[in-house]
Amino acid sequence: MQANNRTDDNNSRKAALEAASPAAARAMELFRAGYNCSQSVFGAFTGVLGIDFETAARIASSFGGGIGRMREVCGAVSGMCMAAGFACGYSDPLSYEEKSAHYRRIQELAGSFKAENGSIVCRELLGISRPGPDSPEPEPRTAGYYKKRPCELLVGQAAAILESYLNSRQ
């Protein structure tokens, strides 16, 4: 019964995110289409960033599953950080003020994600207790996959966090 309640809660959270955030809705749609968590979040911002989707998908392709299914930093968080860097990052290596401001921004974004989910680490978010990389083979995207994984919700949350941040800067 507890698993059904958790599934119902996640479904209502997903629906609320999709209704409140166009970026979250797009990221979740991309995830359901088979893109990894990082591609889904970064890809949700291609229009805002002025980058084509294929380029964004290739850039983000290595970061799914906590970087190549090694279960390290959540790919949704990585995608959020890549999009934030593209939108408002720095390029001058000697501009310590810009660098500090950007790192502060990234810490704030990651902190918001962590406050919602308890971690930014893939294996912790998935409840995987063993350390180290997972098989490099991605799991087939079946109904059971989506039911047992929080990833769709996580990509929505990461996209909503970044969308809110970018909107607050306008």
Protein Blocks (a to p, Z undefined) as FASTA:
>chain_A
ZZmmmmmmmmmmmmmmmmmmmklmmmmmmmmnopafklmmmmmmmmmnopafklmmmmmm
mmgghighnopacfklmmmmmmmmmmmpcfbfklmmlmmmmmmmmmmmmmmmmmmnopac
fklmnopabgcjddfbdcdddfklmmmpcklmmmmmmmmmmmmmmmmmZZ
